[in-house]
């Protein structure tokens, strides 16, 4: 039930502590409501989205070999200008009616020195239903960020439990969150997909790429990076690894949108894409093998720009 808020509501039920039969049953009842809602939105022309990510930094305190966004393979780690990021998100929000959940991501988003400023903007915006922060749980943020995280009921923190390494730090972080009444979810027993090496040869078979795109769950993670909207985080950061890759068909330049009406049409059209050039550099989440999460690179980055 895409772009109605159904997946957002179901995820909240799943991690609410309710038993599986309970949230499955209630989820089925909610599905009927959202099916009706989707019909109403189609009739009225209301434009809603389930989830959009805004990337504010490529800095991270881990170097995960199989990072879906290829962060460890970038030439440099950097904070993106927070005022530009807020302006880009504002342009996007002006063109839609509502987004159920915004994700503030990196790298490790809370490493950005102006993280709290982006968080405050997202929490105060009437078109945003919920704000999701993703962290690997291996560091404790400072008082300013903790105050910001506890300031609004819209905020949820997702803590990824990748390996046993850093377990004590994660326990410490959860204790801090509990003391501050910060809502969080611990994602246990995660599996990662082997999306492919950054130096793997490109696949050009259009039929293969279309099938890969259609089955890939990452295409639901639409992201904004430095004014460009992408359909997934990997396609957003691939151009920063492969210097000549930034294919114009893979992104929508939000900074070129002239008005709300045109922007609305352009975003809708962009979201209808059936394949990306970036898919040629990715194994896809359906076809790929699973790998142990957060295997760390032990040597300096070695890759080839193509």
Number of C-alpha atoms within 10 A of each C-alpha: 12 15 19 24 23 22 18 17 16 18 13 13 18 15 15 11 10 11 11 12 9 13 20 15 11 13 19 13 11 16 19 13 13 20 15 13 15 20 12 12 15 11 9 9 10 12 16 18 19 22 25 25 25 24 23 29 26 23 21 20 12 17 19 19 19 23 22 21 21 25 26 24 24 19 11 10 14 15 18 18 13 20 12 15 19 19 14 22 23 15 20 21 18 16 20 20 15 21 21 21 23 23 24 26 22 27 27 22 23 25 21 22 12 17 20 18 15 18 23 14 13 25 21 12 12 11 17 20 20 20 22 21 21 20 23 20 24 20 16 16 14 10 9 10 19 16 14 17 24 17 16 17 13 17 24 20 20 17 20 20 21 20 14 8 11 15 14 12 14 22 13 16 18 20 13 15 18 12 10 14 13 21 17 18 15 16 13 11 11 13 13 17 19 21 24 18 15 19 14 13 12 14 15 12 9 14 10 13 22 17 15 23 24 14 13 17 13 17 23 17 17 21 26 28 24 19 22 16 27 26 25 25 25 23 29 24 21 23 16 18 22 18 11 11 16 18 12 9 13 21 21 21 18 22 15 11 17 10 11 15 12 11 21 19 12 16 18 13 11 17 14 9 15 13 21 22 19 23 23 21 23 26 21 24 20 17 15 15 14 14 14 14 20 20 15 13 14 9 7 8 13 8 15 11 12 11
